Amino acid sequence: MAVVPGSDAVEALVERSDDVRAAVLLDPAGGLISAAGVTGRDAERSLAALAYELVAAADAAAAEPIEQIEAQTGDGAAFVARDARHVLACVTKRLALPSLVLYDLRQTLRSVGESA
């Protein structure tokens, strides 16, 4: 099986963080590139679709494209960071520190950009 660019970085993000439950890497149009922490292709696609919907909703509410998103719930949070080539989203446990999660997302995006 061929290694998908970015797949190692996304898996490393989930493995190294105690707070990150799952993560997806998307292209700018919402296409799934890589996922970690979810089981099954349907679950990967579902998380990717939800992440892309979150980005689209945030962009619709802003004058310019949003680079980072944080959405909290009672059970956890969703975070998104993006650059011109990728969207990286993750879901976390309830008490995850937003600054650390967003830092990890940015570092992962940087790593994906360097490997592309």
C-alpha positions in Angstrom: 0.0 0.0 0.0 1.4 3.4 -1.0 1.9 6.0 1.7 -0.4 9.0 1.3 1.4 12.3 1.7 0.5 13.7 5.1 -0.8 10.4 6.5 2.3 9.9 8.8 1.9 13.5 10.1 -1.8 13.0 10.9 -1.2 9.7 12.6 1.7 11.3 14.6 -0.6 14.1 15.7 -3.2 11.7 17.2 -0.5 9.4 18.7 1.5 12.1 20.4 -1.4 14.1 21.9 -3.4 12.6 24.8 -6.2 15.0 24.1 -6.7 14.5 20.3 -9.2 11.7 19.6 -9.2 11.9 15.8 -7.9 14.0 13.0 -8.5 14.5 9.2 -6.4 16.2 6.5 -8.4 17.6 3.6 -7.6 19.4 0.4 -9.1 22.9 0.0 -12.2 21.5 -1.7 -12.9 19.2 1.2 -11.5 16.0 -0.3 -10.2 13.5 2.3 -6.4 13.0 2.1 -5.7 11.3 5.3 -7.4 10.3 8.7 -6.3 8.9 12.0 -8.1 7.9 15.2 -11.3 6.8 13.4 -12.2 3.3 12.3 -13.5 2.6 8.9 -13.7 4.6 5.7 -17.3 5.7 6.4 -16.3 7.2 9.7 -13.3 9.0 8.0 -15.5 10.4 5.3 -18.1 11.5 7.9 -15.5 13.4 10.0 -14.1 15.0 6.9 -17.5 16.1 5.7 -18.3 17.6 9.2 -14.9 19.4 9.3 -15.5 20.9 5.8 -19.0 22.0 6.8 -17.5 23.8 9.8 -15.0 25.6 7.6 -17.7 26.5 5.1 -19.9 27.9 7.8 -17.1 29.9 9.4 -16.1 31.3 6.0 -19.7 32.3 5.3 -19.9 34.3 8.5 -16.6 36.2 7.9 -15.3 38.7 5.4 -12.2 36.7 4.7 -11.3 32.9 4.9 -10.9 31.8 8.5 -7.4 30.2 9.3 -8.3 28.7 12.7 -11.5 27.5 14.3 -12.3 26.3 17.7 -15.8 24.9 18.6 -16.5 23.7 22.1 -19.2 21.3 23.2 -19.9 19.8 26.6 -18.0 16.6 25.7 -15.0 18.0 23.8 -14.0 20.3 21.0 -13.3 20.5 17.3 -10.3 22.5 16.0 -9.4 23.4 12.5 -6.3 25.0 11.0 -5.6 25.5 7.4 -3.2 26.9 4.9 -3.5 27.4 1.1 -3.1 23.7 0.4 -4.6 21.8 3.3 -7.3 21.8 6.0 -6.4 19.9 9.2 -9.2 19.2 11.7 -9.3 17.3 14.9 -11.7 16.4 17.7 -10.4 16.5 21.3 -11.3 15.5 24.8 -13.2 18.1 26.9 -10.3 19.7 28.7 -7.9 20.1 25.9 -5.9 23.3 25.9 -6.8 25.3 22.8 -3.5 27.0 22.4 -1.6 23.7 22.5 -4.0 22.0 20.1 -3.8 24.8 17.6 0.0 24.8 17.9 0.0 21.1 17.2 -2.2 21.6 14.2 0.0 24.3 12.8 3.1 22.2 13.3 1.5 19.3 11.6 0.4 21.5 8.6 4.0 22.7 8.3 5.2 19.1 8.3 2.7 18.1 5.6 3.8 21.1 3.5 7.4 20.2 3.8 6.8 16.6 2.8 4.7 17.5 -0.2 
